[in-house]
Amino acid sequence: MKKHLCEAHLHTSEGSACASVSGAEQAERYRALGYDTIFVTDHFFNGNSAVDRSLPWEERINAYCRGFENAQARGKEIGLTVLFGIEYTYGSADFLTYGVDKRWLVSHPELEDNDFFRYAALVHEAGGFLVHAHPFRRAGYLREIRLIPDYTDAVEIINTHNKDGLSNERAKWYARQFDFCVTGGTDNHDVPAGEFCAVCTEKKITTVSDYISAVKNRKLTLETIQFESEMQTAEHI
């Protein structure tokens, strides 16, 4: 049976200051690799955003969503489904957010206050879903490990942007301790990312709800793909 590949964590140069490729380029690369679906999860304004924070709120949201919209437009041309997500930062914790959209962001200028717990409540009220990304990453720009299990819906247990295997092993341990649903992502900032992570499902993910359902119901596997080769390893959930 054919597996459908989804990328749940990537960045664009339009939205993330740490990314070097555009949304359209990301779409082209993932289609070439055989992916069916990608989420654009650019850093929000409390993270490493490429957006001018002095802009009025709605203009800022328009700028923030540009990478997603460019990827989506190119995806329509080449047969790739492109969906919207957010990477929201709270101190040293990053939460991938699924199930809200541009209109929702425009309607909530109070997010300017950078209150994670209010943000989480608003996301959940909207039917959204919060995934703790790379919870045990250690890097020079991170000062602590911060876990917030009561506000977490799932844990990213494979992140191929992590520089060591131990970070992912600790994320798996954390998920087991709280019986969290799990997922994974490449955390791709550049086209030649080396090793990719794919969320694999029997049914193609065409909507955000499809993805949330697959994670909640544990109807997925996570696989790693080498940039210039076929599928290398698979980890079944």
BAFI-3210 file (N, C-alpha, C; in Angstrom, 3 decimals, decimal comma, padded with zeros to 6 digits):
// residues 237
n [1|2|3|4|5|6|7|8|9|10|11|12|13|14|15|16|17|18|19|20|21|22|23|24|25|26|27|28|29|30|31|32|33|34|35|36|37|38|39|40|41|42|43|44|45|46|47|48|49|50|51|52|53|54|55|56|57|58|59|60|61|62|63|64|65|66|67|68|69|70|71|72|73|74|75|76|77|78|79|80|81|82|83|84|85|86|87|88|89|90|91|92|93|94|95|96|97|98|99|100|101|102|103|104|105|106|107|108|109|110|111|112|113|114|115|116|117|118|119|120|121|122|123|124|125|126|127|128|129|130|131|132|133|134|135|136|137|138|139|140|141|142|143|144|145|146|147|148|149|150|151|152|153|154|155|156|157|158|159|160|161|162|163|164|165|166|167|168|169|170|171|172|173|174|175|176|177|178|179|180|181|182|183|184|185|186|187|188|189|190|191|192|193|194|195|196|197|198|199|200|201|202|203|204|205|206|207|208|209|210|211|212|213|214|215|216|217|218|219|220|221|222|223|224|225|226|227|228|229|230|231|232|233|234|235|236|237]
n.u [000,833|000,521|002,420|001,750|003,468|004,204|005,398|005,803|007,012|008,561|010,442|010,399|012,122|010,727|009,264|010,814|013,713|015,947|015,890|016,819|015,669|012,930|009,309|008,206|010,412|010,801|008,448|008,874|011,155|010,216|008,204|009,727|011,034|009,057|007,045|003,670|002,362|002,940|003,557|003,849|005,595|006,402|008,534|006,972|006,226|007,401|009,577|012,306|011,663|011,260|009,870|009,073|008,707|007,649|005,546|002,013|-000,512|-002,181|-000,840|001,545|000,790|000,030|002,541|003,822|002,500|003,285|005,297|004,075|001,861|003,133|004,342|002,060|000,812|002,687|002,627|000,063|000,445|002,165|001,141|001,222|000,104|-000,226|-000,144|-001,085|000,777|002,150|005,092|005,434|007,035|007,965|009,872|012,367|010,942|009,352|006,399|004,676|001,920|-001,246|-004,258|-005,293|-005,603|-004,742|-006,774|-007,651|-005,383|-005,276|-007,545|-006,838|-005,202|-004,308|-002,412|-000,047|000,817|002,246|001,666|001,912|000,149|-002,355|-002,382|-002,311|-004,787|-006,545|-005,923|-006,766|-009,482|-010,245|-010,154|-007,646|-004,270|-001,463|001,899|004,768|007,773|010,961|011,708|013,902|016,129|019,459|021,308|023,316|021,701|019,679|018,621|017,585|015,772|012,429|009,459|006,012|003,666|000,853|-000,250|000,272|-000,350|000,785|003,981|006,969|008,933|010,891|013,205|014,940|016,665|017,939|021,111|022,150|021,554|020,584|018,821|016,414|015,932|015,432|013,114|011,372|011,302|010,035|007,505|006,581|006,377|004,163|002,283|001,867|000,561|002,466|004,704|006,672|009,316|011,224|012,204|013,097|015,191|016,621|017,210|019,075|018,835|019,851|019,113|015,784|012,608|009,654|006,183|004,211|001,335|-001,539|-003,678|-003,825|-002,845|-004,815|-005,983|-005,741|-007,148|-007,096|-004,444|-004,229|-006,037|-004,754|-002,488|-003,616|-005,012|-003,013|-002,291|-000,051|003,286|006,754|009,376|012,748|014,485|017,121|018,747|019,686|018,895|016,937|014,273|015,554|015,517|013,010|010,781|008,403|005,387]
n.v [-001,191|002,225|004,730|007,885|010,903|013,399|016,549|018,057|020,245|022,998|025,831|029,147|031,654|034,001|034,215|033,346|034,293|032,716|031,023|030,107|029,762|030,239|030,049|028,997|027,632|025,689|024,202|023,152|021,519|019,591|018,380|017,226|015,323|013,527|013,988|014,423|016,352|019,366|021,285|024,686|026,206|028,770|030,829|032,542|035,934|036,101|034,579|033,653|035,561|036,830|039,062|042,520|043,940|046,395|046,992|047,635|045,514|043,878|044,184|043,047|040,392|039,724|039,847|037,836|035,530|035,259|033,496|030,981|031,389|031,779|029,285|027,692|028,603|027,816|025,105|024,381|024,514|022,406|020,127|019,680|019,553|022,231|023,320|025,311|026,348|027,265|028,237|028,759|030,511|030,105|031,247|028,938|026,994|025,624|025,614|023,905|024,802|023,891|024,141|026,687|029,799|032,379|034,322|033,928|034,722|037,460|038,342|038,277|040,345|040,563|038,683|039,871|040,416|038,248|036,090|032,926|031,063|032,165|032,235|029,439|028,696|030,087|028,908|026,256|026,713|027,340|024,911|024,063|022,601|021,690|021,014|020,047|021,030|019,590|019,127|018,650|019,822|021,004|023,887|026,757|029,012|028,456|028,583|026,961|023,915|023,556|022,234|021,727|020,040|020,052|021,696|020,651|018,858|016,927|015,393|016,155|013,717|012,943|014,937|016,002|018,062|018,359|018,147|015,961|012,555|012,078|014,064|013,507|010,948|011,542|013,039|011,033|009,545|011,417|011,608|009,005|009,002|010,613|009,555|010,781|011,584|011,274|012,823|013,958|015,843|017,601|020,121|021,989|024,407|025,026|024,228|022,027|019,933|017,540|015,061|014,110|014,124|012,236|012,248|009,554|008,277|006,198|007,305|010,167|013,293|015,998|018,112|020,248|019,132|016,422|015,811|016,370|014,484|012,091|012,185|012,292|009,856|008,097|007,129|006,840|006,605|007,320|008,286|008,453|010,200|010,228|012,901|012,531|009,966|006,917|005,916|005,392|004,550|003,421|004,266|002,860|003,799]
n.w [000,000|-000,814|000,777|002,123|002,251|004,606|005,584|008,644|009,803|008,905|007,604|006,101|004,166|003,971|006,315|008,513|010,162|010,311|008,163|004,814|002,355|000,074|000,362|-002,004|-003,082|-001,104|-001,443|-004,021|-003,619|-001,785|-003,246|-005,245|-003,742|-003,306|-001,482|-000,377|001,072|002,877|005,845|006,508|008,979|010,200|012,310|014,918|016,047|018,529|018,342|016,186|014,046|010,702|010,225|010,266|013,297|013,904|012,319|011,785|013,292|011,495|009,044|009,757|010,183|007,577|006,341|007,776|006,924|004,327|003,372|003,667|001,924|-000,537|-000,832|-000,902|-003,255|-005,202|-004,688|-005,575|-008,288|-008,806|-007,689|-004,900|-001,591|000,585|003,849|006,730|009,566|012,796|014,552|017,773|020,318|023,679|025,986|026,282|025,042|022,233|020,397|018,017|016,160|015,115|013,241|013,399|011,574|009,139|009,259|011,857|013,305|012,604|013,909|016,543|018,017|020,591|021,011|020,818|023,356|024,202|025,936|026,799|027,980|027,700|024,938|024,381|025,447|023,748|021,301|021,770|022,260|019,705|018,525|017,931|017,983|019,862|019,552|021,181|020,100|019,442|022,355|024,047|023,010|022,942|022,713|021,827|021,812|023,546|026,860|028,793|029,565|029,063|030,108|029,577|030,312|030,817|028,947|026,557|023,598|021,987|021,247|019,540|018,518|016,777|015,312|012,739|012,511|014,865|016,422|017,657|018,547|021,074|021,954|020,620|021,654|024,330|024,010|023,211|025,558|027,265|026,022|026,481|029,280|029,805|028,184|025,702|022,456|019,440|017,049|014,221|012,564|010,040|010,532|008,732|007,375|005,175|001,715|000,988|003,186|004,082|006,024|006,117|007,830|007,652|008,105|007,856|006,314|005,629|004,323|002,320|003,634|003,493|004,706|007,613|009,703|009,020|009,596|012,375|013,330|012,552|014,188|016,799|016,859|016,527|014,033|012,250|010,905|011,482|009,428|008,259|005,701|003,435|001,786|-000,904|-001,569|-001,441|000,833|004,061|006,862|009,183|011,757|013,697|015,164]
ca.u [000,000|001,302|002,498|001,705|004,467|003,876|006,353|005,018|007,805|009,553|010,493|010,662|012,872|009,789|008,734|011,771|015,007|016,974|015,712|017,535|014,963|011,571|008,225|008,088|011,529|010,510|007,424|009,490|012,036|009,445|007,519|010,757|011,353|007,936|006,068|002,327|001,853|003,854|003,105|004,774|005,490|007,400|008,650|006,081|006,914|008,155|010,715|013,255|010,824|011,838|008,891|009,294|007,788|007,085|004,370|000,711|-000,778|-002,661|000,241|002,529|000,257|000,147|003,944|004,136|001,884|003,717|006,005|003,041|001,058|003,967|004,470|000,764|000,593|003,539|002,121|-001,088|000,946|002,958|000,454|001,615|-000,779|000,518|-001,019|-000,570|001,066|002,891|005,990|005,285|008,105|007,754|011,172|013,133|010,019|008,724|005,187|004,066|000,484|-002,030|-005,704|-005,681|-005,217|-004,431|-007,913|-007,640|-004,312|-005,673|-008,601|-006,335|-004,030|-003,837|-001,249|001,101|001,235|003,182|001,270|001,759|-000,995|-003,513|-002,284|-002,717|-006,235|-007,212|-005,737|-007,635|-010,863|-010,472|-010,009|-006,277|-003,474|-000,122|002,948|006,034|008,839|012,315|011,665|015,161|017,253|020,454|022,025|023,801|020,655|018,695|019,165|016,991|014,768|011,163|008,390|004,707|002,825|-000,585|-000,685|000,846|-001,225|001,627|005,405|007,786|009,971|011,975|013,495|016,230|017,529|018,730|022,496|022,547|020,453|020,096|017,665|015,219|015,678|014,811|011,745|010,591|011,106|009,028|006,203|006,163|006,031|002,840|001,459|001,518|000,638|003,773|004,883|008,052|009,497|012,586|012,619|013,921|015,408|017,414|016,873|019,883|018,747|020,484|018,162|014,420|011,649|008,335|005,019|003,667|-000,037|-002,146|-004,530|-003,146|-003,270|-005,209|-006,448|-005,139|-007,912|-006,566|-003,187|-004,511|-006,675|-003,743|-001,643|-004,414|-005,393|-001,768|-002,388|001,059|004,647|007,754|010,492|013,786|014,857|018,353|018,497|019,952|018,679|015,596|013,987|016,629|015,088|011,646|010,460|006,964|004,801]
ca.v [000,000|003,446|005,619|009,306|011,583|014,747|017,300|018,804|021,291|023,633|027,289|029,857|032,894|035,109|034,307|032,977|034,926|031,676|030,212|030,666|029,479|030,755|029,075|028,324|026,688|024,561|023,386|022,426|020,473|018,504|017,633|016,412|014,206|012,598|014,324|014,810|017,446|020,024|022,396|025,789|026,539|029,810|031,364|033,658|037,168|035,924|033,737|034,212|035,979|037,741|040,121|043,790|044,006|047,731|047,102|047,417|044,087|043,156|044,170|042,082|039,050|039,520|039,547|036,548|034,442|035,304|032,269|029,959|031,663|031,513|027,827|027,157|028,923|026,925|023,752|024,162|024,338|021,177|018,991|019,502|020,193|023,073|023,678|026,383|026,127|028,316|027,836|029,769|030,350|030,534|031,013|027,944|025,979|025,947|024,836|023,895|025,033|023,491|024,286|028,097|030,305|033,806|035,099|033,807|035,575|038,857|038,650|038,184|041,202|040,418|037,796|040,770|040,409|037,137|035,267|031,589|030,343|032,732|031,735|028,031|028,630|030,546|027,860|025,126|027,149|027,321|023,543|023,845|021,493|022,155|019,988|020,549|020,710|019,341|019,597|018,473|020,365|021,817|024,724|027,977|030,035|027,992|028,718|025,993|022,987|023,925|021,301|022,237|018,921|020,288|022,486|019,973|017,836|015,879|015,688|015,859|012,812|012,923|016,214|015,698|019,243|018,187|017,790|014,735|011,610|012,051|014,960|012,769|009,861|012,132|013,399|009,789|009,256|012,363|011,196|007,783|009,306|011,230|008,897|011,743|011,269|011,709|013,139|014,303|016,809|017,893|021,439|022,363|025,831|025,131|023,174|020,811|019,673|016,273|014,043|014,594|013,280|012,199|011,658|008,670|007,841|005,446|008,255|011,442|014,415|017,114|019,203|020,259|018,170|015,088|015,635|016,300|013,191|011,031|012,239|011,926|008,444|007,342|006,461|007,311|006,173|008,335|007,730|009,403|010,115|010,909|013,890|012,055|008,529|006,454|005,793|004,682|003,861|003,734|004,002|002,713|004,275]
ca.w [000,000|-000,923|001,925|001,802|003,055|005,046|006,407|009,628|010,460|008,040|007,652|004,855|004,368|004,115|007,669|009,562|009,925|010,264|006,958|003,658|001,105|000,033|000,416|-003,301|-003,196|-000,224|-002,097|-005,141|-003,104|-001,174|-004,314|-005,899|-002,850|-003,247|-000,448|-000,809|001,896|003,806|006,673|006,731|010,405|010,435|013,664|015,199|016,397|019,769|018,010|015,223|012,928|009,710|010,016|010,955|014,427|014,044|011,450|012,419|013,479|010,303|008,064|010,236|009,902|006,127|006,052|008,389|006,154|002,925|003,008|003,483|000,731|-001,711|-000,937|-001,297|-004,666|-005,995|-004,487|-006,454|-009,652|-008,957|-007,088|-003,506|-000,616|001,525|004,956|007,584|010,973|013,492|015,631|018,814|021,292|025,059|026,591|025,524|024,526|020,947|020,178|016,692|016,327|013,947|013,408|013,306|010,260|009,038|009,755|013,314|013,793|012,454|014,880|017,917|018,252|021,971|021,009|020,958|024,760|024,380|027,086|026,244|028,527|027,004|023,565|024,368|025,671|022,529|020,284|022,094|022,045|018,256|018,044|017,496|018,507|020,194|019,577|021,705|019,152|019,972|023,746|024,774|022,235|023,645|021,753|022,427|021,936|024,515|028,211|029,708|029,035|029,701|029,781|030,001|029,895|030,908|027,797|025,396|023,006|021,404|021,322|018,366|019,028|015,801|014,671|012,108|012,623|016,079|016,093|018,359|018,701|022,446|022,095|020,186|022,605|025,512|023,643|023,250|026,981|027,759|025,484|027,178|030,668|029,862|027,169|024,663|021,035|018,951|015,639|013,916|011,491|009,624|011,016|007,585|007,120|003,959|000,759|001,184|004,621|004,445|006,441|006,283|008,534|007,030|008,753|006,822|006,568|004,537|003,618|002,115|004,461|002,630|005,555|008,943|010,512|008,713|010,326|013,809|013,577|012,441|015,382|017,972|016,804|016,371|012,737|011,433|011,218|011,215|008,686|007,861|004,291|003,076|000,735|-002,250|-001,654|-001,109|002,255|004,725|008,083|009,596|013,154|013,758|016,423]
c.u [000,875|001,267|002,478|002,600|004,052|005,034|005,572|005,753|008,849|009,392|010,775|011,400|011,952|009,368|009,743|013,152|016,129|016,865|016,345|016,818|013,507|010,534|008,080|009,192|011,318|009,486|008,030|010,369|011,243|008,676|008,510|011,132|010,209|006,937|004,739|001,869|002,978|003,083|004,210|004,553|006,546|007,380|007,725|006,898|007,720|009,353|011,586|012,539|011,579|010,966|009,224|008,256|007,180|005,842|003,091|000,349|-001,185|-001,594|001,304|002,068|000,344|001,571|004,325|003,646|002,402|004,455|005,049|002,291|001,853|004,163|003,169|000,487|001,426|003,065|000,946|-000,645|001,600|002,341|000,870|000,621|000,072|-000,449|-000,298|-000,337|001,876|003,904|006,035|006,304|007,708|009,027|011,991|012,251|009,373|007,542|004,686|002,558|-000,231|-003,514|-006,188|-005,137|-004,962|-005,556|-007,957|-006,563|-004,692|-006,663|-008,136|-005,075|-003,516|-002,663|000,048|001,673|002,159|002,926|000,988|000,479|-002,305|-003,544|-002,783|-004,223|-006,993|-007,095|-006,690|-009,110|-011,230|-010,381|-008,611|-005,528|-002,057|000,848|004,225|007,151|010,163|012,460|012,983|016,370|018,166|021,270|022,390|022,742|019,569|019,314|018,644|016,153|013,483|010,065|007,080|003,654|001,324|-001,131|-000,207|-000,100|-000,441|003,072|006,077|008,972|011,098|012,053|014,873|017,149|018,323|020,114|022,967|021,328|019,829|018,876|016,375|014,898|015,018|013,378|010,839|010,302|009,999|007,630|005,691|005,696|004,615|001,863|000,979|001,444|001,945|003,736|006,342|008,123|010,963|013,099|013,531|013,976|016,094|017,027|017,738|019,947|019,402|019,457|016,803|013,628|010,311|007,321|004,302|002,284|-000,555|-003,049|-003,803|-003,720|-003,559|-005,721|-005,698|-005,838|-007,452|-005,307|-003,428|-005,127|-005,659|-002,850|-002,420|-004,708|-004,200|-001,788|-001,295|002,318|005,568|008,930|011,493|014,214|016,163|018,118|018,661|019,738|017,243|015,430|015,051|016,139|013,672|011,495|008,955|006,450|003,802]
c.v [001,252|004,235|007,058|010,046|013,015|015,316|018,208|020,000|021,822|025,146|027,873|031,158|034,095|035,313|034,094|033,536|033,910|030,783|030,900|030,431|029,918|029,645|028,306|027,291|025,474|023,630|022,543|021,280|019,303|017,708|016,720|015,200|013,211|012,853|014,728|016,111|018,052|021,059|023,443|026,276|027,590|030,293|032,566|034,828|037,070|034,994|034,429|034,599|036,921|038,974|041,342|043,957|045,391|047,939|047,003|045,940|043,374|043,112|043,146|040,651|038,746|039,149|038,169|035,388|034,357|034,041|031,123|030,173|031,436|030,016|027,206|027,409|028,013|025,485|023,430|023,907|022,979|019,969|018,660|020,233|020,952|023,598|024,626|025,922|027,292|027,651|028,995|029,501|030,907|030,238|030,077|026,827|026,476|025,017|025,010|023,910|024,722|023,723|025,714|028,628|031,810|034,661|035,073|034,712|037,051|039,257|038,614|039,028|041,125|039,437|038,588|040,721|039,244|036,352|033,863|030,921|030,878|032,247|030,292|027,891|029,041|029,506|026,701|025,491|027,098|025,917|023,214|022,844|021,974|020,977|020,614|020,072|020,547|019,745|019,496|018,951|021,181|022,560|026,033|029,039|029,643|027,988|027,658|024,990|023,253|022,975|021,808|021,185|019,206|021,091|021,874|018,889|016,667|016,341|015,288|015,007|012,580|014,307|016,068|016,916|019,210|017,670|016,518|013,839|011,626|012,937|014,259|011,625|010,393|012,557|012,174|009,388|010,136|011,959|009,943|008,090|009,851|010,620|009,898|011,067|011,853|012,006|013,499|015,294|017,041|019,173|022,062|023,880|026,073|024,007|021,932|020,408|018,372|015,216|014,674|013,622|013,367|011,590|010,859|008,161|007,051|006,331|009,576|012,517|015,596|018,308|019,148|019,253|016,744|014,808|015,488|014,952|012,053|011,001|011,753|010,434|007,517|006,505|006,968|006,545|007,334|007,676|008,826|009,120|010,856|011,768|013,350|010,548|008,191|006,363|004,918|003,879|004,253|003,397|003,983|003,062|003,244]
c.w [000,000|000,377|001,430|002,783|003,352|005,866|007,339|010,219|009,478|008,067|006,268|005,163|004,493|005,572|008,775|009,227|009,763|009,033|005,757|002,335|001,213|000,152|-000,879|-003,488|-002,299|-000,874|-003,214|-004,647|-002,554|-002,225|-005,014|-005,064|-002,707|-002,151|-001,082|-000,150|002,714|004,630|006,696|008,157|010,747|011,882|013,836|015,746|017,695|019,576|016,972|013,927|011,990|009,506|010,865|012,055|014,633|013,174|012,260|012,364|012,187|009,219|008,457|009,959|008,416|005,745|006,582|007,526|004,721|002,508|002,775|002,187|-000,546|-001,918|-001,426|-002,773|-005,566|-005,856|-005,383|-007,879|-009,859|-008,261|-005,675|-002,611|000,398|002,580|005,917|009,016|011,519|014,416|016,633|019,910|022,651|025,825|025,718|024,974|023,236|020,721|018,749|016,866|015,029|014,251|013,519|011,979|010,301|009,587|011,279|013,909|013,725|013,541|016,325|018,117|019,678|022,074|021,090|022,380|025,096|025,666|026,574|026,721|027,951|025,559|023,477|024,553|024,414|021,411|020,541|021,937|020,569|017,669|017,575|018,350|018,699|020,329|020,109|020,786|019,890|021,445|024,501|023,968|023,142|022,600|022,441|022,643|022,948|025,912|029,179|028,917|029,795|029,207|030,371|029,641|029,907|029,739|026,485|024,905|022,424|021,462|020,010|018,835|018,034|015,172|014,062|012,041|013,924|015,719|016,785|018,512|020,078|022,649|021,701|021,143|023,871|025,229|023,657|024,691|027,561|027,294|026,194|028,598|030,802|028,863|026,122|023,307|020,511|017,461|015,421|012,779|011,200|010,252|009,969|007,411|005,775|003,007|000,949|002,653|005,043|004,761|006,717|007,152|007,819|007,982|007,674|007,231|005,380|003,688|003,506|003,029|003,552|003,419|006,887|009,847|010,265|009,533|011,821|014,165|013,533|013,671|016,604|018,021|016,552|015,098|011,797|011,798|010,895|010,520|008,362|006,434|004,091|001,836|-000,673|-002,400|-001,336|000,403|002,932|005,942|008,423|011,058|013,269|015,148|016,930]
res [m|k|k|h|l|c|e|a|h|l|h|t|s|e|g|s|a|c|a|s|v|s|g|a|e|q|a|e|r|y|r|a|l|g|y|d|t|i|f|v|t|d|h|f|f|n|g|n|s|a|v|d|r|s|l|p|w|e|e|r|i|n|a|y|c|r|g|f|e|n|a|q|a|r|g|k|e|i|g|l|t|v|l|f|g|i|e|y|t|y|g|s|a|d|f|l|t|y|g|v|d|k|r|w|l|v|s|h|p|e|l|e|d|n|d|f|f|r|y|a|a|l|v|h|e|a|g|g|f|l|v|h|a|h|p|f|r|r|a|g|y|l|r|e|i|r|l|i|p|d|y|t|d|a|v|e|i|i|n|t|h|n|k|d|g|l|s|n|e|r|a|k|w|y|a|r|q|f|d|f|c|v|t|g|g|t|d|n|h|d|v|p|a|g|e|f|c|a|v|c|t|e|k|k|i|t|t|v|s|d|y|i|s|a|v|k|n|r|k|l|t|l|e|t|i|q|f|e|s|e|m|q|t|a|e|h|i]
***
